[in-house]
Amino acid sequence: MESDPILNLLHSNVTSPLNASEETGEAPVVQIQELSKVYQQGEISIYALNRISLNIAQGEFLTLMGPSGSGKSTLLHIIAGIDRPSSGQCRVQGIDVTKLSESELADWRNQNVGFVFQTFNLLPVLTAFENVELPLLLTRLTSKQRKKQVLTALELVGLADRMGHLPRQLSGGQEQRVAIARALVTDPQLIVADEPTGNLDSNSAHEVLDILQSLCKVAAKTVIVVTHDPKAAAFGSRSVHLEKGELAN
């Protein structure tokens, strides 16, 4: 690999990816049609999602809101290829991920989706650098190429000077920023985050949401965040509410 895609993004000048997508008539990054997820409890069918249809544009910062049990995390997990629907379509960058085999889905996730979770999910025995490097160990990059990618990702979240620190030596906000760097290091088009500020104080939450917002504005990433916090949702370019597995008007 001759160039660093993340580094290139830092120097790109994408000012309004959402508007650009609309003007050129590009297909949405995510296209969801009649998507349902049903769980069986004996003879009773419980709909976690009921015939959801939704489009998400390139460079959009979409927030999914709703009460506990509304289906927002289920929807996020299906978009990210972590869960499968009972019926319907979920196309991401033109690929219907519901049709992929388990091995194909794993490869697709590694190449196309960056994950950020509420609990950070950092390995306590690894440094910030090593935690961010983990997804790259599944690629064919050389050690030198991996180092360049990791340092660029840590610079993006303002933690290059903490790369040798273990998670216990970082604040909660810094841990979440390391998690964002790990999500970014493979240069995915789609970043998904499930309650990423749920364990953070207000200042740290603001910093994390600022980073996610800048990824949309500057790097044309598509970001989808599940949150119950209206203040967090305000950072998004659009908010979608779910109630009992259905989109609320």
C-alpha positions in Angstrom: 0.0 0.0 0.0 1.7 3.2 -1.2 -0.6 5.7 0.4 -2.3 6.0 3.8 -6.1 6.4 3.3 -6.7 7.8 6.8 -3.8 10.3 6.3 -5.3 11.3 3.0 -8.6 11.9 4.7 -6.9 14.4 7.1 -5.9 16.5 4.1 -9.1 16.1 2.1 -11.5 19.1 1.8 -14.9 17.4 1.9 -17.1 20.2 3.2 -20.6 18.9 2.7 -20.7 15.2 1.8 -24.5 14.9 2.5 -25.4 17.7 0.1 -22.9 16.4 -2.5 -24.6 13.0 -2.4 -28.0 14.6 -3.0 -26.8 16.7 -5.9 -25.1 13.9 -7.7 -28.0 11.5 -7.1 -25.7 8.9 -5.5 -27.4 5.9 -3.8 -27.6 6.1 0.0 -24.8 4.3 1.9 -27.5 2.3 3.8 -30.8 1.3 2.2 -33.2 -0.6 4.5 -36.5 -2.0 3.1 -39.3 -3.7 5.1 -36.8 -4.9 7.7 -38.2 -7.1 10.5 -36.7 -8.9 13.4 -38.9 -11.4 15.2 -38.2 -13.4 18.4 -40.3 -16.4 19.3 -41.4 -17.0 22.9 -43.4 -20.2 22.7 -46.3 -19.5 20.4 -45.9 -15.7 20.8 -44.0 -13.6 18.2 -42.3 -10.6 19.6 -41.3 -7.9 17.0 -38.0 -6.2 17.9 -38.3 -4.5 14.5 -41.5 -4.3 12.4 -41.1 -3.5 8.6 -38.6 -0.7 9.0 -37.6 1.2 5.8 -34.9 3.8 6.1 -32.2 5.4 3.9 -28.9 6.9 5.2 -26.8 9.1 3.0 -23.0 9.3 2.8 -21.6 11.7 5.3 -24.7 11.7 7.4 -24.5 11.6 11.2 -27.7 9.7 12.1 -28.8 9.2 15.7 -31.2 6.4 16.7 -33.4 7.3 19.7 -36.1 5.6 21.6 -36.9 4.0 24.9 -35.4 0.7 26.1 -36.7 -2.1 24.0 -37.7 0.1 21.1 -35.3 -1.8 18.7 -32.7 0.8 18.1 -29.7 -1.4 19.1 -31.2 -4.3 17.1 -31.4 -2.0 14.0 -27.8 -0.8 14.5 -26.5 -4.4 14.9 -28.2 -5.5 11.7 -26.8 -2.5 9.8 -23.3 -3.4 11.1 -23.6 -7.1 10.3 -23.6 -8.2 13.9 -27.2 -9.5 13.8 -29.4 -10.8 11.1 -33.1 -9.8 10.4 -36.0 -12.2 10.1 -37.0 -10.6 6.8 -36.4 -7.6 4.6 -33.3 -6.0 3.0 -30.3 -4.1 4.4 -28.0 -2.9 1.7 -24.8 -1.2 2.7 -22.8 0.4 -0.1 -24.9 -1.7 -2.5 -24.3 -5.0 -0.8 -27.3 -6.8 0.9 -25.5 -7.9 4.1 -28.5 -10.1 5.0 -27.5 -12.5 2.1 -23.9 -12.9 3.1 -22.6 -16.2 4.7 -21.0 -16.0 8.2 -17.5 -15.9 6.8 -18.4 -13.4 4.1 -20.1 -11.2 6.7 -17.0 -11.3 9.0 -14.8 -10.2 6.1 -17.2 -7.5 5.2 -17.4 -6.2 8.7 -13.6 -6.0 9.0 -13.3 -4.0 5.8 -16.3 -1.7 6.0 -17.5 -1.1 9.6 -15.9 0.6 12.6 -17.4 -0.2 16.0 -17.6 2.0 19.1 -19.4 0.7 22.2 -20.4 2.1 25.6 -18.0 -0.1 27.5 -14.9 0.7 25.3 -14.0 -3.0 25.0 -10.2 -2.3 25.2 -8.0 -5.1 26.2 -6.5 -4.1 29.6 -3.1 -5.7 29.0 -2.5 -3.9 25.7 -1.3 -0.3 25.3 -3.4 2.3 23.4 -1.3 1.6 20.4 -1.7 -2.1 20.6 -5.5 -1.9 21.1 -5.8 0.3 18.0 -3.6 -2.0 16.0 -5.7 -5.1 16.6 -8.0 -4.8 13.5 -5.0 -4.4 11.3 -3.5 -7.7 12.4 -6.2 -9.3 10.2 -4.8 -7.5 7.1 -1.7 -8.0 5.0 -0.1 -4.7 6.0 3.5 -4.8 7.1 4.5 -3.7 10.6 5.7 -0.3 9.2 2.4 0.2 7.4 0.4 -0.8 10.5 2.4 1.7 12.6 1.6 4.5 10.2 -2.1 3.7 10.2 -2.3 3.5 14.0 -0.4 6.7 14.6 -2.6 8.5 12.2 -5.8 7.2 13.9 -4.5 8.2 17.3 -3.6 11.7 16.0 -7.1 12.0 14.7 -8.5 11.6 18.2 -5.7 13.6 19.9 -4.0 10.8 21.7 -0.8 10.2 19.9 1.1 11.2 23.1 -0.8 8.5 25.0 0.0 5.6 22.7 2.1 3.8 25.3 -0.4 4.0 28.1 -2.5 1.1 29.3 -6.3 1.6 29.5 -6.1 1.8 33.4 -3.8 4.8 32.9 -6.4 6.7 30.8 -9.5 8.6 31.7 -12.9 7.2 30.5 -13.0 9.9 27.8 -9.5 8.9 26.6 -10.4 5.3 26.6 -13.4 6.0 24.4 -11.2 8.1 22.1 -8.9 5.1 21.8 -11.9 3.0 20.9 -12.8 5.5 18.2 -9.2 5.4 16.8 -9.5 1.6 16.7 -12.8 1.9 14.8 -11.1 4.3 12.3 -7.8 2.5 11.8 -9.0 0.3 8.8 -10.5 3.4 7.1 -14.1 2.1 7.1 -16.9 4.0 5.4 -19.4 3.3 8.2 -18.9 4.1 11.9 -21.5 2.7 14.3 -21.7 3.6 18.0 -24.0 2.1 20.6 -24.4 4.6 23.5 -20.8 5.8 23.2 -21.2 8.5 25.8 -23.2 6.5 28.3 -20.3 6.0 30.7 -18.8 9.5 30.3 -19.0 12.8 32.1 -20.5 15.7 30.1 -17.1 17.2 29.0 -15.7 13.8 27.9 -19.0 13.1 26.1 -18.8 16.4 24.2 -15.3 15.6 23.1 -16.3 12.2 21.8 -19.3 13.5 19.9 -17.2 16.4 18.5 -14.8 13.7 17.0 -17.7 11.7 15.5 -19.2 14.8 14.1 -16.0 15.9 12.5 -15.6 12.5 10.8 -18.8 13.3 8.9 -18.0 16.9 8.0 -14.3 16.5 7.2 -13.8 12.8 6.2 -17.3 12.0 4.7 -17.7 9.1 7.0 -21.3 7.9 7.7 -21.9 7.7 11.5 -24.8 6.0 13.2 -25.2 6.5 16.9 -27.7 4.9 19.3 -28.4 7.2 22.2 -31.1 8.0 24.7 -29.6 11.4 25.4 -31.2 14.4 23.6 -27.9 16.4 24.1 -26.0 13.7 22.3 -28.6 13.4 19.5 -28.3 17.2 18.9 -24.8 16.5 17.4 -26.3 14.5 14.6 -27.5 15.8 11.3 -30.7 13.8 11.6 -32.5 11.9 14.4 -34.7 8.8 14.0 -37.1 7.7 16.8 -38.2 4.1 17.3 -41.2 3.0 19.3 -41.9 -0.7 19.8 -39.9 -1.7 16.8 -41.4 0.8 14.4 -40.3 4.2 13.2 -42.1 7.0 15.0 -43.5 9.9 13.0 
